[in-house]
Amino acid sequence: MKALIQRVRAASVDMAGERIGEIGPGLLVLLGVERGDDEQKCVRLAERVLNYRVFADDAGKMNRSVGDIDGGVLVVSQFTLAADTGGGNRPSFTPAAPPDLGRALYERFVAEVQVRRGRVQTGRFGADMQVSLVNDGPVTFLLQVT
């Protein structure tokens, strides 16, 4: 399971011309679910994302989590993160979880963030979405649990 997290000043997701999720300062989380992922990995990754210190403290060091700054969290499913890009000019999506498992673990991740953070915005699983963001820094990290 992979989460590409981006520290943002603002982020939003639109679908069919309608805004379905939006945050101010916080984290945009692009979530990729792979074959073999399970609830245990999902819970560990959610905990890691929420505790990852990517926001500056008073000394300018990355020493605060999204909770420490009372920031927003926008979670968007991103099955392409699970692609095998090791050869050729076209990605293989064989490593990606089947849609039923991907949806279940995406929803579990969102629920875990909701429980731990108190609020979360989302995209729609499997939908064609347009994601906009103002990356702050830029700061982007790929977190993975195996």
C-alpha positions in Angstrom: 0.0 0.0 0.0 1.4 3.4 -1.0 0.5 7.0 -0.1 1.9 9.9 -2.0 1.5 12.8 0.4 1.9 16.4 -0.6 2.0 19.3 1.8 -0.5 21.8 0.4 -1.7 25.3 1.0 -4.9 24.2 -0.7 -6.2 21.2 -2.7 -9.5 20.2 -4.3 -11.0 17.5 -6.4 -13.7 17.9 -9.0 -15.8 15.4 -10.8 -18.0 16.2 -13.9 -17.6 19.9 -13.2 -18.7 19.6 -9.5 -16.4 20.2 -6.5 -16.6 17.1 -4.4 -13.7 17.7 -1.9 -11.6 20.6 -0.8 -9.1 21.5 1.9 -7.0 24.5 2.9 -3.6 23.9 4.4 -2.9 20.2 5.1 -2.2 17.0 3.2 -3.3 15.8 -0.2 -3.0 12.0 0.0 -3.0 10.0 -3.2 -3.6 6.4 -2.2 -2.6 3.3 -4.1 -3.7 -0.2 -3.1 -1.8 -3.3 -4.3 -2.5 -7.0 -4.4 -1.7 -8.5 -1.0 -2.6 -5.4 1.0 -4.9 -5.8 4.0 -6.6 -3.9 6.8 -3.5 -4.1 9.0 -1.4 -2.4 6.4 -4.2 0.1 5.8 -4.3 1.1 9.5 -0.5 1.4 9.7 -0.4 3.6 6.7 -3.1 5.9 7.9 -1.3 6.2 11.2 1.9 7.0 9.5 0.4 9.6 7.2 -1.2 11.4 10.0 1.9 11.4 12.2 4.4 12.2 9.5 6.1 15.4 10.4 6.2 17.6 7.2 5.1 20.9 8.6 7.5 23.5 10.0 7.9 24.3 13.7 8.8 27.7 15.0 12.5 27.0 14.1 11.6 26.2 10.5 12.2 22.5 10.9 9.8 19.8 9.6 8.7 18.8 13.0 4.9 19.0 13.0 2.2 16.6 11.7 -1.1 17.5 10.0 -2.8 17.2 13.4 -0.3 19.5 15.1 -1.2 22.3 12.6 -4.9 21.4 12.6 -4.7 20.9 8.9 -7.1 19.3 6.4 -6.7 15.9 4.7 -7.9 15.2 1.2 -7.7 11.5 0.2 -7.9 10.5 -3.5 -7.7 7.0 -4.8 -4.8 6.6 -7.3 -4.4 3.1 -8.6 -1.6 4.1 -11.0 0.7 4.3 -7.9 0.6 0.5 -7.9 1.8 0.3 -11.5 4.9 -1.7 -12.5 7.0 0.8 -14.5 10.1 -1.4 -14.6 10.3 -1.9 -18.4 9.0 -0.8 -21.7 7.1 2.4 -22.5 3.7 1.4 -21.0 2.9 0.7 -17.3 1.5 -2.6 -16.2 -1.3 -2.5 -13.6 -0.9 -6.2 -12.6 0.3 -5.2 -9.1 -2.8 -3.1 -8.4 -5.5 -4.6 -6.2 -8.7 -5.8 -7.9 -11.4 -3.1 -7.7 -13.4 -4.7 -4.9 -10.3 -4.9 -2.6 -9.1 -1.5 -3.7 -12.4 0.1 -2.8 -12.7 -1.7 0.5 -9.2 -0.7 1.6 -9.6 2.9 0.3 -12.8 3.2 2.3 -11.1 1.7 5.4 -8.2 4.1 5.0 -10.6 7.1 4.9 -12.5 5.8 7.9 -9.3 5.4 9.8 -8.3 9.0 9.0 -11.7 10.1 10.0 -11.5 8.4 13.4 -8.0 9.7 14.1 -8.2 13.1 12.6 -11.9 14.0 13.0 -12.4 15.2 9.4 -11.4 14.2 5.9 -12.4 15.1 2.4 -12.3 12.6 -0.4 -12.5 12.0 -4.1 -14.6 9.1 -5.5 -13.1 5.7 -5.9 -12.6 4.7 -9.5 -14.0 8.0 -10.9 -12.4 10.3 -13.5 -11.4 13.3 -11.3 -9.5 16.5 -11.7 -7.3 17.3 -8.7 -5.9 20.8 -8.1 -3.4 21.7 -5.5 -1.0 24.4 -4.4 2.0 22.3 -3.2 3.7 24.0 -0.3 7.5 23.9 -0.6 7.1 21.8 -2.8 7.0 19.0 -0.3 6.1 15.5 -1.5 6.8 12.1 0.1 6.0 8.5 -0.9 5.1 6.4 2.1 4.8 2.7 1.8 4.0 -0.2 4.1 4.9 -3.7 3.1 
